[in-house]
Amino acid sequence: MEIRVIQPKEVKRFDSLMAEFHYLGESRPVGDSLRMVAQQGDQWLGLLMWGSAAYRLKARDLHIGWTPTQRAQRQKLIVQNRRFLLLGERGEHPNLASRILRAAVRDLPDHWFERFGYQPLPAETFTDIEAYAGTCYAAAGWMPLGLTQGFSRHRADLYIPNGRPKKLWIRELAPKATERLRGPELSDACRKRAHSDADGLLPLTIGQVESLHDALCRVSDPRAANRGFHIGAVLTIVAMAVFSGHRSMAAIERFGGRLRHNQRVALGLPRFRGGVYRKTPKYKVFYNLLSKLDINGFEPRMKKKENNPFGSTGREEKGTFRSAEEDHFQRGVHTRPYRRQNFMTISSSHNQLRFFHLSFMRTLNG
């Protein structure tokens, strides 16, 4: 039996088989995705569809033990088995499902690296507890992590209850995969996606974002009075994007455009005319503000006690912008080497963004 990536001319056949025989129908590619077939001779025995992982899963994230910042940056290093379909008559090939799954996860990292230039570390999938026990996944070495809460993604900013919790499974694709995901350094084969553009992911909670936003609202705004976005909202988006590993104003603009509705509300972003959905700043807004921002006046304002998003006591208060990583920085203890990337030069054409970033990080460092 051979596991291989299907060729472009076979996509139509693959999708039609999924649409006809899989109870969920075909799966449209989302982000980096890969179609694979298990084949014996000329006979297709099984089909697998791999794609982007879920943005946030409580059981998975607790199992990995990574920080919110690591999750936002490294989420693409998890792949999801979105569809698995066996072809042929039941019982025709004993233990076929588990055999295919074992062979697929063995070959997947190399196929993924060849196609996308980086290696995933673990894989995840879901099984419908009302229809399947997931025996083949268990037999193939997948670990159950419990049940989901039963929500489906309706659009970029909205999840709706579906009343059908799924069982979550995870499988390491490399030795100590979860340890590497939460570790300070990544291998070269994984590093390309260490700063992924994860949709709607913030490295901080809503309460922490609101605390940071409140502090940044007090920075003096150098722009003209006819501005559409408040300085606190713009600077908070910049800070969150930088914390998530973005290195240019174009990337920051894309990051802002992927904020969910509740995140936009928390930042007080303006509504579209006649609607309830919130706008996000465009490239020109970020450029105009950062090109005029008084860096020398920014840091002293942030260091004032009433403007310090951390507070002055070093104690964590409910809803404040504080995490274990920032605590290390505030005390000047650089025990998280992966955060040192935040001090890198962004580019010669974005010096103001770099200076803002350095100033903000100096503020965190006390």
C-alpha positions in Angstrom: 0.0 0.0 0.0 1.3 3.5 -1.0 0.3 6.8 0.6 0.8 9.7 -1.8 -0.3 13.2 -2.6 -2.8 13.4 -5.4 -1.9 15.1 -8.6 -3.8 18.2 -9.9 -5.6 16.1 -12.6 -7.0 13.9 -9.8 -8.5 16.7 -7.7 -11.9 16.4 -9.4 -12.1 12.7 -8.8 -11.0 13.1 -5.2 -13.6 15.8 -4.5 -16.4 14.0 -6.2 -15.8 10.8 -4.1 -15.8 12.9 -0.9 -19.0 14.6 -1.9 -20.7 11.4 -2.7 -19.6 9.0 0.0 -18.4 11.1 3.1 -21.3 12.0 5.4 -19.9 15.6 5.7 -19.4 16.0 2.0 -16.3 17.4 0.4 -14.0 19.7 2.4 -13.0 23.0 0.7 -9.3 23.8 1.2 -8.6 26.2 4.0 -5.1 27.7 4.3 -2.3 25.2 3.6 -4.0 21.9 2.7 -3.1 18.6 1.2 -5.1 15.8 -0.4 -3.7 12.3 0.0 -4.7 8.9 -1.3 -4.0 5.4 0.0 -3.5 3.2 -3.1 -2.8 -0.4 -3.8 -1.9 -1.0 -7.4 -4.4 1.1 -9.4 -7.1 0.8 -6.7 -7.8 3.8 -4.4 -8.4 2.4 -0.9 -8.8 5.6 1.1 -8.8 9.4 0.9 -7.4 11.9 3.5 -7.8 15.7 3.5 -5.4 17.7 5.7 -5.8 21.4 6.4 -5.5 24.2 8.9 -6.0 23.5 12.6 -8.8 24.9 14.7 -7.9 28.4 16.0 -8.6 27.7 19.6 -9.3 24.4 21.4 -9.2 24.5 25.2 -8.3 20.8 25.7 -5.7 20.9 23.0 -4.1 24.1 24.2 -4.0 22.9 27.8 -2.4 19.6 26.6 0.3 21.5 24.7 0.8 24.0 27.5 1.8 26.9 25.3 1.3 30.5 26.0 -1.3 32.6 24.1 1.6 34.3 22.3 3.1 31.0 21.2 -0.3 29.8 20.1 -0.9 32.9 18.0 2.5 32.5 16.4 2.8 28.7 16.0 -0.8 27.6 15.3 0.1 26.7 11.7 2.5 24.0 13.0 -0.6 21.9 13.8 -2.5 20.3 10.9 -6.0 18.9 11.0 -7.3 15.7 9.4 -10.4 17.3 8.0 -11.7 14.2 6.1 -11.0 10.5 6.1 -12.9 8.2 3.7 -12.5 4.5 3.2 -13.4 3.2 -0.3 -14.6 -0.3 -1.0 -16.7 -2.8 0.8 -16.6 -3.1 4.6 -14.4 -6.0 5.7 -12.7 -6.3 2.4 -9.3 -5.2 3.9 -9.0 -6.0 7.7 -7.8 -3.1 9.8 -7.5 -0.9 6.7 -8.5 2.3 8.4 -5.8 2.2 11.2 -3.2 1.0 8.6 -3.9 4.0 6.4 -3.8 6.4 9.3 -0.5 5.1 10.6 1.1 5.3 7.1 -0.3 8.7 6.5 1.0 10.3 9.7 4.4 8.7 9.0 4.6 10.3 5.5 2.7 13.5 6.1 5.6 15.7 7.5 7.8 15.0 4.5 4.9 15.7 2.0 4.0 18.8 3.9 7.5 20.1 3.9 7.9 19.4 0.2 4.8 21.3 -0.6 4.9 24.2 1.9 8.4 24.5 3.1 7.9 23.7 6.8 7.2 20.6 8.9 4.1 20.3 11.1 4.5 18.9 14.6 1.2 17.4 15.8 -2.0 16.6 13.9 -5.6 16.9 15.3 -8.9 15.6 14.2 -12.5 15.2 15.4 -14.9 12.3 15.5 -18.7 12.5 15.7 -19.5 10.6 19.0 -23.0 9.9 17.7 -21.8 8.1 14.6 -18.3 6.8 15.3 -16.3 5.6 18.3 -13.0 6.6 16.7 -11.5 3.1 17.2 -9.3 3.4 14.1 -7.7 6.6 15.5 -7.1 4.9 18.8 -5.5 1.9 17.0 -3.3 4.2 15.0 -1.9 5.9 18.1 -4.0 9.0 18.3 -4.7 10.3 21.8 -8.2 11.4 22.8 -8.3 14.8 24.6 -12.0 14.9 25.5 -15.1 16.5 23.9 -15.5 19.9 22.3 -18.2 22.3 23.4 -20.3 21.8 20.3 -19.8 25.0 18.3 -19.4 25.5 14.6 -17.6 28.5 12.9 -20.2 30.5 11.1 -18.0 33.3 9.8 -14.7 34.9 10.7 -16.0 36.4 14.0 -18.9 34.2 15.0 -19.3 30.7 16.3 -22.7 29.2 16.8 -23.8 26.1 18.9 -24.5 23.0 16.9 -25.6 20.7 19.7 -23.2 18.0 18.6 -20.0 17.9 20.6 -17.1 16.0 18.9 -14.3 13.9 20.4 -10.9 15.6 19.9 -7.9 13.5 19.0 -4.2 14.5 18.7 -1.2 12.6 17.2 2.4 13.7 17.4 4.1 13.7 14.0 7.6 14.1 15.5 9.2 13.1 18.7 8.3 15.5 21.6 6.1 17.5 19.3 4.1 19.2 22.1 7.2 20.0 24.1 8.7 21.7 21.0 5.6 23.7 20.4 5.8 25.3 23.8 9.6 25.5 23.9 11.8 28.6 23.5 13.3 27.6 20.1 12.1 25.8 17.0 14.0 23.8 14.4 14.8 25.3 11.0 12.2 22.9 9.5 9.5 24.5 11.6 10.6 28.1 12.0 9.1 29.3 8.7 5.6 29.2 10.2 6.6 30.4 13.7 5.0 33.7 12.8 1.8 32.6 11.1 -1.0 35.0 10.2 -3.5 33.1 12.4 -6.9 34.5 11.8 -8.5 36.3 14.7 -5.9 35.2 17.2 -4.7 37.6 19.9 -1.8 36.9 22.2 -3.8 38.4 25.1 -7.3 38.0 26.6 -10.0 40.6 26.0 -9.6 41.9 29.6 -5.9 42.4 29.0 -6.5 44.0 25.6 -8.9 46.5 27.3 -6.3 47.3 30.0 -3.6 47.9 27.3 -6.1 49.9 25.3 -6.9 52.1 28.3 -3.2 52.9 28.8 -2.5 53.7 25.1 -5.5 55.9 24.9 -3.6 58.5 27.0 -0.8 58.8 24.5 -0.8 62.3 22.9 -2.3 62.0 19.4 -0.2 64.0 16.8 -2.8 63.7 14.0 -5.3 66.3 12.9 -8.7 66.4 14.6 -10.6 64.8 11.8 -9.3 61.3 12.5 -11.5 58.3 12.2 -9.7 55.9 14.6 -8.7 56.7 18.1 -5.0 56.6 18.9 -5.5 53.9 21.6 -7.2 51.5 19.2 -4.5 52.0 16.5 -1.6 51.6 18.9 -3.2 48.5 20.6 -3.5 46.8 17.2 0.1 47.6 16.5 1.2 46.2 19.8 -0.9 43.0 19.5 0.4 42.4 15.9 4.0 42.9 17.0 3.5 40.5 19.9 2.2 38.0 17.4 5.4 38.2 15.4 4.4 40.6 12.5 7.2 42.6 11.1 5.7 45.2 8.7 2.8 47.7 8.6 1.2 45.6 5.7 1.2 42.6 8.0 -0.2 44.7 10.9 -3.0 45.9 8.6 -3.9 42.3 7.7 -3.8 41.4 11.4 -6.2 44.2 12.3 -8.6 43.1 9.5 -8.8 39.6 11.0 -10.0 40.8 14.4 -13.3 39.2 15.5 -16.3 41.4 16.3 -16.0 41.2 20.1 -12.3 42.3 19.7 -13.3 45.2 17.6 -15.9 46.2 20.1 -13.4 46.0 23.0 -11.2 48.4 21.1 -14.0 50.8 20.4 -13.5 50.7 16.6 -16.1 52.7 14.6 -19.1 51.0 12.9 -19.7 50.9 9.2 -22.5 53.3 8.3 -25.9 51.8 8.8 -24.6 48.6 10.3 -23.3 47.0 13.5 -20.0 45.6 12.2 -16.8 47.5 13.0 -14.2 48.9 10.7 -10.5 48.3 11.1 -7.6 50.8 10.2 -6.0 50.6 6.8 -2.3 50.9 6.0 -2.5 54.7 5.6 -3.9 55.1 9.1 -1.0 53.1 10.7 1.6 54.9 8.5 0.2 58.4 9.3 0.1 57.9 13.0 3.5 56.1 13.4 5.3 58.6 11.2 4.1 61.4 13.4 4.3 59.8 16.8 6.5 61.5 19.3 8.6 58.6 20.5 10.4 60.7 23.1 7.1 61.7 24.7 5.5 58.2 24.4 7.7 56.3 26.9 7.4 58.8 29.8 3.6 58.8 29.5 3.5 55.1 29.6 5.7 54.9 32.6 3.4 57.0 34.7 1.8 55.0 37.4 -1.8 55.7 36.3 -0.9 54.8 32.7 1.1 51.6 33.4 -0.9 48.7 32.2 0.9 46.4 34.6 0.4 48.5 37.7 3.3 49.5 40.0 3.1 46.8 42.6 4.0 43.8 40.5 0.8 42.0 41.5 -1.5 40.6 39.0 -5.0 42.2 39.0 -8.0 40.8 37.4 -8.3 41.9 33.8 -5.0 43.6 33.6 -2.4 43.2 30.8 -0.1 40.7 32.5 1.2 37.2 31.8 4.1 35.1 32.8 6.1 36.3 29.8 5.5 40.0 30.5 6.4 39.3 34.1 9.8 38.0 33.1 10.3 41.1 30.9 9.2 43.5 33.6 11.8 42.1 36.0 14.4 42.1 33.3 14.8 38.3 33.3 15.1 37.1 29.7 14.2 33.5 30.3 12.1 33.2 27.1 14.5 33.5 24.2 11.8 33.3 21.6 10.6 36.7 22.7 13.8 38.4 21.8 12.6 38.4 18.2 10.6 41.4 19.2 13.8 43.5 19.3 14.7 42.8 15.7 14.8 45.6 13.1 11.6 45.4 11.1 12.9 47.1 8.0 14.7 50.3 7.0 11.5 51.8 5.7 9.6 51.1 8.9 11.9 52.7 11.5 9.1 54.5 13.2 7.4 51.2 13.8 10.6 49.7 15.1 11.2 52.7 17.5 7.6 52.4 18.7 8.2 48.7 19.3 11.5 49.2 21.1 10.0 52.0 23.3 7.0 49.8 24.1 9.2 46.9 25.0 11.4 49.1 27.1 8.3 50.2 29.0 7.4 46.5 29.7 11.0 46.0 30.9 10.6 48.7 33.5 
